[in-house]
Amino acid sequence: MLTACNMGGGGKQTGSTHYPFKESKKDRWGLVDANGKVLVENEFKEEPSPVINGMFFAKRNGEFELYSVDNPTKTVGETYKAIAYFADGLAPCVKANEGIKYIDKNGDVKFELPLEYIYAKKFDNEYSLIGRKAGEHSAEEDYGEDSSWLEWDAVNTKGEITRIENASIESVFSNGYFLVSEKKSGYEKEYFILNLNGSDKTQLKDYSPNYLYDVFDDFISPDLKYYVFYDDEERKYGVRSMAGETIIKPKHEELHFLKNGKMKFRDNDDYNEEWGVMDIKGNVLMKPRYSVILLHDNDKYLVGKDDKMALVNSKEDRLMGYEHEVLYGLTDKVFIAYDEGHKYEIITLDGKSIASFSEFTLVNNNYNTVKSDYFDAEACIKSLFNLSGSPLETLYGFYGMTPGDCANKMGINLSKDDIEGDNNWFPYQFLELTEYGRISYSLGFEKVVETYYDDDDYWELRPHYTYSNSLCDAIRAKLQLNYDAQSHTEQISKQLEEVILGLGYSKSGISSDGYQMYQKPGCQIEKIKINSDELFVKVYHR
């Protein structure tokens, strides 16, 4: 609930009609409306989602079950690995090892996205934003959880995809316009307001959205007449019209549009935030003295001060005093309040308590987006071990070479201490970076004998090493899986065996180390799965 109080938007959670609650810590979860009327009580072992647009879901045995507010204890349709809130009658969802689908309130699939789309957000203004990997993104970016390397398109309720070439859709507005970004050099972007047919395009010069809150449109006025810009020289925020005219000079640390044609702002440059309210011309209506300002309705604000919250009107008259640590609007006249060490309470404007709970959840932003559960294990394996034209194939030229010649060919200097283990393996050398992970390799020798000599050309004696009495007889390739692939190691390992058998190998028993062996004339493979984020393959010539 505290998360909502830090957002730049309004002070009421729109769309939710019922909220997860526990009457006591030992109870299961239920759902209650803003007036304290219980929809279901002590029903769910795991916390359900809030009810939005008449639908909610709860997790059972690792899968999400879907429910309707009309029959809140009977499941609707199938179960899902992930699902987002319903809006415009549809919700994106994901089943095990499948792409993203959109279902209606009966659980029926209305359409499915192409597999290239790996993220989908809930519908907003009749469009769902859908994310795919940027065409020119670095595979190195696949190692993190951050999805900043995605490019976003939009799909409407009919399944029709809007894709803007060389641009990413950041937000959708109700009057048929998109906020889009186009990449510049490095991580810099240029932003535009674009209508659906692309005929009307307005650049937002120096627009700098606040990614911390993952909201873009509170930097743009709801009527699309003004936007917040950032001045690099002043290092401050101001407001411009869409025609480029400066309306408010860049002198503020932060600015956000509210829903009533006004703005909240702060001027201090430290983290002791003090917010105020101004109009679009920059006239101060409420001086910056509040730690939190949330719009409750057109003339009322929820404000925070000295670790307490109150409800005030635009004249700053207190309508509800500083009595609670958290205060948030459920409706225009009903609020949820919380104080540390006490229960959550639903209270009216005059402070009367309607209901109290030990647990209560106002918002859950985890259900705004789903990620595809589909993983192309075969493509992943081919990036590691595809005998036709793969980088691994070029390493076969090392077979039959001495350790010294191999080291020279790889451009590395080795000492005997660099050789790993009893099998005389060279250290791993980076080979290739794919979208699935890092591929490295090492070379194996049956026996390595080291000699060294002193080079008098140097001002001090330095050992140089040569190797003899052995020839390269094996290659070891390692795939260090990126973050997204690590949860699919079992699937990848299974697919790896299918690829190996498809190459004409047959199972030949278990090695002394307990690994499955495969062979065909002149060659042997030892497949090894080490841990959750690395896969190994050993290839021997015999």
C-alpha positions as CSV (number, residue, x, y, z in Angstrom):
1,M,0.0,0.0,0.0
2,L,2.9,2.4,0.7
3,T,4.0,2.0,-2.9
4,A,0.9,3.8,-4.1
5,C,1.7,6.8,-1.9
6,N,5.0,7.4,-3.8
7,M,3.5,7.5,-7.3
8,G,3.0,10.7,-9.2
9,G,-0.7,10.1,-10.0
10,G,-3.9,10.4,-8.1
11,G,-5.0,9.5,-4.6
12,K,-7.7,6.9,-5.4
13,Q,-7.1,3.5,-6.8
14,T,-9.4,3.5,-9.9
15,G,-10.9,0.3,-11.2
16,S,-10.6,-1.8,-8.0
17,T,-13.9,-2.7,-6.3
18,H,-12.7,-5.3,-3.8
19,Y,-9.4,-5.7,-1.9
20,P,-7.6,-8.7,-0.4
21,F,-7.8,-8.9,3.4
22,K,-7.2,-11.0,6.5
23,E,-9.3,-10.5,9.6
24,S,-6.6,-12.0,11.7
25,K,-3.0,-13.2,11.0
26,K,-4.0,-16.9,11.2
27,D,-6.8,-16.6,8.7
28,R,-6.7,-17.2,5.0
29,W,-7.3,-14.4,2.6
30,G,-10.7,-13.0,1.5
31,L,-12.0,-10.0,-0.4
32,V,-13.9,-6.9,0.8
33,D,-15.3,-3.9,-0.9
34,A,-14.8,-0.2,0.0
35,N,-17.7,-0.2,2.4
36,G,-16.5,-3.2,4.4
37,K,-18.9,-5.7,2.8
38,V,-17.2,-9.1,2.5
39,L,-17.3,-10.8,-0.9
40,V,-15.4,-14.0,0.3
41,E,-13.9,-14.6,3.7
42,N,-11.0,-16.9,4.8
43,E,-11.0,-18.6,1.4
44,F,-7.6,-18.4,-0.2
45,K,-4.3,-19.7,1.1
46,E,-2.3,-17.3,-1.0
47,E,-3.2,-13.6,-1.4
48,P,-5.6,-13.0,-4.4
49,S,-5.5,-10.0,-6.6
50,P,-7.8,-7.0,-6.1
51,V,-11.0,-7.2,-8.1
52,I,-10.8,-5.1,-11.2
53,N,-13.4,-5.0,-13.9
54,G,-15.3,-7.8,-12.2
55,M,-12.5,-10.3,-12.3
56,F,-9.7,-11.5,-10.0
57,F,-7.3,-14.4,-9.7
58,A,-5.5,-16.3,-6.9
59,K,-2.6,-18.7,-7.0
60,R,-3.0,-22.3,-6.0
61,N,-0.2,-25.0,-6.4
62,G,1.9,-22.6,-8.4
63,E,-0.8,-21.7,-11.0
64,F,-3.2,-18.8,-11.1
65,E,-6.9,-19.6,-11.1
66,L,-9.4,-17.1,-12.5
67,Y,-12.6,-16.0,-10.7
68,S,-15.5,-13.7,-11.4
69,V,-17.0,-11.3,-8.8
70,D,-20.4,-12.8,-9.7
71,N,-19.3,-16.3,-8.5
72,P,-16.2,-15.7,-6.4
73,T,-15.5,-19.3,-5.3
74,K,-15.9,-21.0,-8.7
75,T,-13.0,-21.0,-11.1
76,V,-13.3,-19.7,-14.7
77,G,-11.5,-21.5,-17.5
78,E,-8.0,-22.9,-17.2
79,T,-5.1,-22.1,-15.0
80,Y,-2.1,-19.9,-15.9
81,K,1.5,-19.4,-15.1
82,A,1.0,-15.6,-15.1
83,I,-1.9,-13.3,-15.8
84,A,-2.5,-9.5,-15.7
85,Y,-5.6,-7.4,-14.7
86,F,-8.6,-7.4,-17.0
87,A,-9.3,-4.1,-18.9
88,D,-11.5,-3.5,-21.9
89,G,-12.8,-7.1,-21.4
90,L,-9.5,-8.8,-21.9
91,A,-6.4,-9.9,-20.0
92,P,-3.0,-11.1,-21.2
93,C,-2.0,-14.5,-19.8
94,V,0.7,-17.2,-20.1
95,K,0.6,-20.9,-19.9
96,A,3.7,-23.2,-19.4
97,N,6.1,-23.0,-22.3
98,E,3.6,-21.0,-24.5
99,G,3.4,-17.5,-25.8
100,I,1.2,-14.7,-24.6
101,K,-2.5,-15.1,-25.1
102,Y,-5.5,-12.8,-24.4
103,I,-8.6,-14.2,-22.8
104,D,-12.1,-12.8,-22.2
105,K,-14.0,-13.0,-18.9
106,N,-15.2,-16.5,-19.8
107,G,-11.6,-17.7,-20.1
108,D,-11.9,-18.1,-23.9
109,V,-8.8,-17.2,-25.9
110,K,-9.5,-14.3,-28.2
111,F,-6.1,-14.0,-29.9
112,E,-2.4,-14.9,-29.4
113,L,0.7,-12.8,-29.9
114,P,3.6,-13.9,-32.1
115,L,6.3,-15.6,-30.1
116,E,8.7,-12.6,-30.6
117,Y,6.7,-10.7,-28.0
118,I,7.9,-11.7,-24.6
119,Y,6.1,-9.0,-22.4
120,A,2.6,-7.7,-22.4
121,K,1.0,-5.0,-20.2
122,K,-2.7,-4.8,-19.2
123,F,-5.0,-2.9,-21.5
124,D,-5.1,0.8,-21.1
125,N,-7.1,3.2,-23.3
126,E,-8.0,0.2,-25.5
127,Y,-4.4,-0.9,-26.2
128,S,-2.0,-3.3,-24.6
129,L,1.7,-2.5,-24.9
130,I,3.7,-5.6,-26.0
131,G,7.5,-5.9,-25.8
132,R,9.9,-7.6,-28.1
133,K,13.7,-7.6,-28.1
134,A,15.2,-4.6,-29.8
135,G,16.6,-5.5,-33.2
136,E,20.1,-4.1,-32.4
137,H,20.3,-4.7,-28.7
138,S,23.4,-6.3,-27.3
139,A,23.2,-9.9,-26.1
140,E,25.1,-8.7,-23.1
141,E,21.9,-7.0,-21.9
142,D,20.1,-10.4,-21.7
143,Y,22.1,-11.1,-18.5
144,G,20.0,-8.7,-16.4
145,E,16.4,-8.6,-15.2
146,D,15.9,-5.1,-16.6
147,S,13.8,-5.0,-19.7
148,S,15.0,-1.6,-20.9
149,W,16.4,-3.2,-24.1
150,L,12.8,-4.0,-25.2
151,E,11.0,-2.2,-27.9
152,W,7.3,-1.8,-27.3
153,D,4.5,-2.1,-29.8
154,A,0.7,-2.0,-29.2
155,V,-2.2,-4.4,-29.8
156,N,-5.8,-3.5,-29.8
157,T,-8.8,-5.6,-28.5
158,K,-9.1,-7.2,-32.0
159,G,-5.5,-8.5,-32.0
160,E,-4.3,-5.9,-34.5
161,I,-0.7,-4.9,-33.8
162,T,0.5,-1.4,-34.3
163,R,4.3,-1.4,-34.9
164,I,6.1,1.9,-35.5
165,E,9.4,1.3,-37.3
166,N,12.6,2.4,-35.5
167,A,10.5,3.5,-32.5
168,S,9.1,2.2,-29.3
169,I,5.7,3.0,-27.9
170,E,5.9,4.2,-24.3
171,S,2.3,5.1,-23.5
172,V,-1.2,5.3,-25.0
173,F,-3.7,8.2,-24.6
174,S,-7.4,8.0,-24.7
175,N,-7.8,10.4,-27.6
176,G,-5.9,8.1,-30.1
177,Y,-2.3,9.2,-29.6
178,F,0.9,7.4,-28.6
179,L,3.9,8.6,-26.8
180,V,6.9,7.0,-28.8
181,S,10.6,7.1,-28.4
182,E,13.3,6.9,-31.0
183,K,16.9,5.9,-30.1
184,K,19.7,8.3,-30.6
185,S,23.4,7.5,-29.8
186,G,24.1,5.4,-26.8
187,Y,21.1,5.3,-24.3
188,E,19.7,8.7,-25.4
189,K,16.2,8.9,-26.8
190,E,14.0,11.4,-28.6
191,Y,10.3,11.5,-27.7
192,F,7.2,12.2,-29.9
193,I,3.5,12.4,-29.6
194,L,2.1,10.5,-32.6
195,N,-1.5,9.8,-33.7
196,L,-2.5,6.3,-34.7
197,N,-2.2,6.8,-38.5
198,G,1.2,8.5,-38.1
199,S,0.1,11.7,-39.9
200,D,0.5,14.0,-36.8
201,K,3.9,13.9,-35.0
202,T,5.1,16.4,-32.4
203,Q,8.6,16.2,-30.9
204,L,8.9,16.7,-27.2
205,K,12.2,18.4,-27.0
206,D,14.2,17.7,-23.8
207,Y,11.4,15.4,-22.5
208,S,12.8,13.2,-19.7
209,P,10.4,10.7,-18.3
210,N,10.7,9.4,-14.8
211,Y,11.4,5.7,-15.1
212,L,11.4,5.2,-11.4
213,Y,7.7,5.1,-11.3
214,D,7.3,3.4,-14.7
215,V,4.7,6.1,-15.6
216,F,5.1,8.5,-18.6
217,D,1.8,10.3,-18.9
218,D,2.1,12.3,-15.7
219,F,4.9,14.2,-17.4
220,I,2.3,15.1,-20.1
221,S,-0.9,17.0,-19.4
222,P,-4.1,14.9,-19.9
223,D,-5.2,17.2,-22.7
224,L,-1.9,16.8,-24.5
225,K,-1.3,20.6,-24.6
226,Y,1.8,20.7,-22.3
227,Y,4.7,18.5,-21.1
228,V,7.5,18.6,-18.5
229,F,11.0,19.1,-19.9
230,Y,14.5,19.0,-18.5
231,D,17.1,21.7,-19.0
232,D,20.6,20.2,-19.0
233,E,22.3,23.5,-18.2
234,E,20.0,24.5,-15.4
235,R,19.5,20.9,-14.3
236,K,16.0,21.7,-13.5
237,Y,12.4,20.9,-14.8
238,G,10.0,23.3,-16.5
239,V,6.9,23.1,-18.7
240,R,6.5,23.7,-22.4
241,S,3.5,23.7,-24.7
242,M,3.4,21.2,-27.6
243,A,4.3,24.1,-29.9
244,G,7.6,24.4,-28.0
245,E,6.8,27.6,-26.0
246,T,8.2,27.7,-22.5
247,I,5.2,28.0,-20.1
248,I,7.1,27.5,-16.8
249,K,10.8,28.2,-16.7
250,P,13.1,25.3,-15.7
251,K,13.6,26.0,-12.0
252,H,12.0,23.0,-10.2
253,E,13.6,19.8,-9.0
254,E,10.6,17.8,-10.1
255,L,7.2,18.3,-11.7
256,H,4.1,16.1,-12.3
257,F,0.7,16.8,-13.8
258,L,-2.3,16.0,-11.7
259,K,-5.7,15.1,-13.1
260,N,-7.3,18.4,-12.3
261,G,-5.3,20.7,-14.6
262,K,-2.8,21.4,-11.9
263,M,0.8,20.2,-11.1
264,K,2.6,19.1,-8.0
265,F,6.2,20.3,-7.7
266,R,9.2,20.3,-5.4
267,D,12.2,22.7,-5.3
268,N,14.5,21.2,-2.7
269,D,17.5,19.2,-4.1
270,D,17.8,16.6,-1.4
271,Y,15.8,13.6,-0.5
272,N,13.8,15.3,2.2
273,E,11.0,15.9,-0.3
274,E,8.6,18.8,0.2
275,W,5.9,19.0,-2.4
276,G,3.5,21.8,-3.3
277,V,0.8,22.5,-6.0
278,M,0.8,25.0,-8.8
279,D,-1.4,25.8,-11.8
280,I,-0.2,25.5,-15.4
281,K,1.0,29.1,-15.4
282,G,3.3,28.5,-12.5
283,N,1.2,30.2,-9.9
284,V,1.8,28.5,-6.5
285,L,-1.5,27.3,-5.0
286,M,-0.1,25.2,-2.1
287,K,3.4,25.9,-0.9
288,P,5.9,23.0,-0.9
289,R,5.6,21.7,2.7
290,Y,4.3,18.2,2.3
291,S,6.2,14.9,2.1
292,V,3.3,13.4,0.0
293,I,0.7,15.0,-2.2
294,L,-1.9,12.8,-3.9
295,L,-5.0,14.1,-5.8
296,H,-8.1,12.7,-4.2
297,D,-10.7,14.6,-6.3
298,N,-10.8,17.9,-8.1
299,D,-10.7,19.9,-4.9
300,K,-9.2,17.6,-2.3
301,Y,-5.7,16.3,-1.7
302,L,-4.2,13.6,0.5
303,V,-1.0,15.1,2.0
304,G,1.7,13.9,4.3
305,K,3.6,15.8,7.0
306,D,5.7,14.7,10.0
307,D,5.0,11.0,9.1
308,K,1.3,11.5,9.2
309,M,-1.3,12.0,6.5
310,A,-4.4,14.2,6.2
311,L,-7.1,15.2,3.7
312,V,-7.2,18.9,2.8
313,N,-9.0,21.0,0.2
314,S,-7.3,23.3,-2.3
315,K,-7.3,26.1,0.4
316,E,-5.5,23.6,2.7
317,D,-8.3,23.4,5.1
318,R,-8.1,20.1,7.0
319,L,-11.0,17.8,6.2
320,M,-9.4,15.0,8.1
321,G,-6.6,15.6,10.5
322,Y,-3.1,14.2,10.8
323,E,-4.1,11.0,12.7
324,H,-2.8,8.2,10.5
325,E,0.5,7.2,9.1
326,V,-1.1,6.1,5.8
327,L,-4.3,7.4,4.4
328,Y,-5.6,6.6,0.9
329,G,-8.9,7.0,-0.8
330,L,-11.0,4.0,-1.7
331,T,-13.9,6.2,-2.9
332,D,-14.6,10.0,-2.7
333,K,-15.8,9.6,0.9
334,V,-14.3,6.3,2.1
335,F,-10.6,5.8,3.0
336,I,-8.2,3.1,4.1
337,A,-6.0,4.0,7.0
338,Y,-3.1,2.3,8.7
339,D,-0.9,3.0,11.7
340,E,2.2,1.0,12.6
341,G,1.4,-1.7,15.1
342,H,-2.3,-1.3,14.5
343,K,-4.9,-2.8,12.2
344,Y,-5.9,-1.5,8.8
345,E,-9.2,0.5,9.0
346,I,-11.8,1.5,6.5
347,I,-13.0,4.9,7.7
348,T,-15.5,7.6,6.5
349,L,-14.8,11.3,6.1
350,D,-15.9,12.0,9.6
351,G,-13.4,9.4,10.9
352,K,-15.9,6.7,11.7
353,S,-14.5,3.1,11.4
354,I,-16.5,0.8,9.2
355,A,-14.2,-2.3,9.4
356,S,-10.7,-3.3,10.5
357,F,-8.3,-6.0,9.4
358,S,-4.9,-7.4,10.2
359,E,-3.9,-7.4,6.5
360,F,-5.2,-5.4,3.6
361,T,-3.8,-4.8,0.1
362,L,-4.8,-1.8,-1.9
363,V,-2.7,-2.3,-5.0
364,N,-0.5,-5.0,-6.5
365,N,1.6,-3.8,-9.4
366,N,2.9,-7.3,-10.0
367,Y,-0.2,-7.9,-12.1
368,N,0.2,-5.1,-14.6
369,T,2.5,-7.1,-16.8
370,V,3.1,-10.7,-17.9
371,K,6.2,-12.3,-19.4
372,S,6.1,-15.1,-21.9
373,D,6.9,-18.5,-20.6
374,Y,8.0,-19.7,-24.0
375,F,11.7,-20.6,-24.4
376,D,13.2,-21.8,-27.7
377,A,15.5,-24.5,-26.3
378,E,16.4,-25.9,-29.7
379,A,17.7,-22.5,-30.8
380,C,19.6,-22.1,-27.6
381,I,21.3,-25.5,-28.1
382,K,22.2,-24.8,-31.7
383,S,23.9,-21.7,-30.5
384,L,26.2,-24.0,-28.4
385,F,26.4,-27.1,-30.5
386,N,25.5,-26.9,-34.2
387,L,28.1,-28.8,-36.2
388,S,27.1,-27.1,-39.5
389,G,28.8,-23.7,-39.7
390,S,29.1,-23.0,-35.9
391,P,32.1,-21.4,-34.3
392,L,32.6,-24.8,-32.5
393,E,33.2,-26.5,-35.8
394,T,36.2,-24.2,-36.5
395,L,37.9,-25.6,-33.3
396,Y,38.1,-29.0,-34.9
397,G,41.3,-27.7,-36.5
398,F,43.0,-28.0,-33.1
399,Y,42.7,-31.7,-33.1
400,G,46.2,-33.3,-33.5
401,M,48.1,-30.1,-32.6
402,T,50.6,-29.8,-29.8
403,P,49.7,-27.7,-26.7
404,G,52.3,-25.1,-27.7
405,D,50.9,-24.8,-31.3
406,C,47.4,-24.5,-29.9
407,A,48.4,-21.8,-27.5
408,N,50.1,-19.8,-30.3
409,K,47.1,-20.2,-32.5
410,M,44.8,-18.9,-29.8
411,G,47.3,-16.0,-29.0
412,I,47.7,-16.9,-25.4
413,N,50.7,-17.6,-23.1
414,L,50.4,-20.5,-20.8
415,S,52.3,-21.9,-17.9
416,K,52.0,-25.4,-16.5
417,D,50.0,-23.8,-13.6
418,D,47.4,-22.7,-16.1
419,I,46.5,-26.3,-17.1
420,E,43.4,-27.4,-15.3
421,G,42.9,-30.8,-13.5
422,D,44.1,-34.3,-14.3
423,N,42.7,-34.2,-17.8
424,N,45.1,-31.4,-18.8
425,W,42.5,-28.9,-20.0
426,F,43.5,-25.4,-21.2
427,P,41.7,-22.5,-19.4
428,Y,38.4,-21.5,-20.9
429,Q,38.5,-19.0,-23.7
430,F,35.6,-16.8,-24.7
431,L,34.1,-17.9,-28.0
432,E,30.8,-16.2,-28.7
433,L,28.0,-14.2,-27.0
434,T,24.5,-15.2,-28.1
435,E,21.1,-14.1,-26.8
436,Y,21.0,-17.2,-24.7
437,G,24.4,-16.8,-22.9
438,R,28.2,-16.8,-23.1
439,I,29.9,-19.7,-25.0
440,S,33.4,-20.5,-24.0
441,Y,35.7,-23.4,-24.9
442,S,38.8,-25.2,-23.7
443,L,41.1,-27.8,-25.3
444,G,42.1,-31.1,-23.7
445,F,45.3,-33.1,-24.0
446,E,46.0,-36.6,-22.8
447,K,49.4,-35.6,-21.4
448,V,51.3,-32.3,-21.0
449,V,55.1,-32.1,-20.3
450,E,56.5,-28.7,-19.4
451,T,60.1,-27.4,-20.1
452,Y,61.3,-23.9,-19.8
453,Y,64.4,-21.9,-20.7
454,D,65.9,-18.5,-19.7
455,D,65.8,-15.6,-22.2
456,D,68.9,-13.4,-21.9
457,D,67.4,-10.7,-24.0
458,Y,65.4,-9.5,-21.0
459,W,66.9,-7.4,-18.2
460,E,65.8,-10.1,-15.8
461,L,65.5,-13.8,-16.4
462,R,61.9,-14.9,-17.3
463,P,60.8,-18.4,-17.9
464,H,59.2,-19.4,-21.2
465,Y,57.3,-22.6,-21.6
466,T,57.0,-25.2,-24.3
467,Y,54.8,-28.3,-24.3
468,S,55.5,-31.7,-25.9
469,N,54.6,-35.4,-25.9
470,S,50.9,-34.7,-26.4
471,L,48.3,-33.8,-29.1
472,C,44.9,-32.2,-28.7
473,D,42.2,-34.8,-28.5
474,A,39.2,-33.1,-27.1
475,I,37.1,-29.9,-27.0
476,R,35.0,-28.7,-24.0
477,A,32.3,-26.1,-24.7
478,K,30.5,-24.3,-21.9
479,L,27.3,-22.3,-22.2
480,Q,26.9,-19.9,-19.3
481,L,23.2,-19.2,-19.4
482,N,21.8,-15.6,-19.1
483,Y,19.2,-14.7,-16.6
484,D,16.1,-15.5,-18.7
485,A,17.4,-18.9,-19.7
486,Q,18.4,-20.1,-16.3
487,S,14.9,-21.3,-15.4
488,H,14.9,-23.5,-18.5
489,T,18.0,-25.7,-17.8
490,E,16.0,-28.9,-17.6
491,Q,14.3,-28.1,-20.9
492,I,17.6,-27.2,-22.5
493,S,19.4,-30.3,-21.3
494,K,16.6,-32.5,-22.7
495,Q,16.8,-30.7,-26.0
496,L,20.5,-31.0,-26.0
497,E,20.2,-34.8,-26.0
498,E,17.7,-34.7,-28.8
499,V,20.1,-32.6,-30.9
500,I,23.0,-35.0,-30.1
501,L,21.0,-38.0,-31.1
502,G,19.9,-36.2,-34.3
503,L,23.5,-35.8,-35.3
504,G,23.9,-39.6,-35.5
505,Y,25.3,-40.3,-32.1
506,S,23.9,-43.1,-29.9
507,K,24.0,-43.6,-26.2
508,S,27.1,-45.5,-25.1
509,G,26.8,-45.8,-21.3
510,I,27.6,-43.7,-18.3
511,S,31.0,-42.2,-17.6
512,S,33.0,-42.8,-14.4
513,D,31.8,-39.4,-13.3
514,G,28.2,-40.4,-13.8
515,Y,27.5,-38.4,-17.0
516,Q,25.7,-39.7,-20.1
517,M,28.0,-40.7,-23.0
518,Y,27.3,-40.7,-26.7
519,Q,29.4,-41.9,-29.6
520,K,29.7,-42.5,-33.3
521,P,32.7,-43.7,-35.3
522,G,35.7,-41.6,-34.6
523,C,34.0,-39.4,-32.1
524,Q,32.6,-39.4,-28.6
525,I,30.5,-36.9,-26.6
526,E,30.2,-36.6,-22.9
527,K,27.3,-34.4,-21.9
528,I,27.5,-32.7,-18.5
529,K,25.0,-30.6,-16.7
530,I,26.9,-28.8,-13.9
531,N,24.4,-26.4,-12.2
532,S,21.4,-24.2,-12.8
533,D,23.3,-21.6,-14.9
534,E,25.9,-23.6,-16.9
535,L,25.8,-26.5,-19.4
536,F,28.9,-28.4,-20.5
537,V,29.6,-30.6,-23.6
538,K,32.8,-32.5,-24.1
539,V,33.7,-33.8,-27.6
540,Y,36.5,-36.3,-28.0
541,H,38.1,-37.7,-31.1
542,R,38.9,-41.3,-30.8
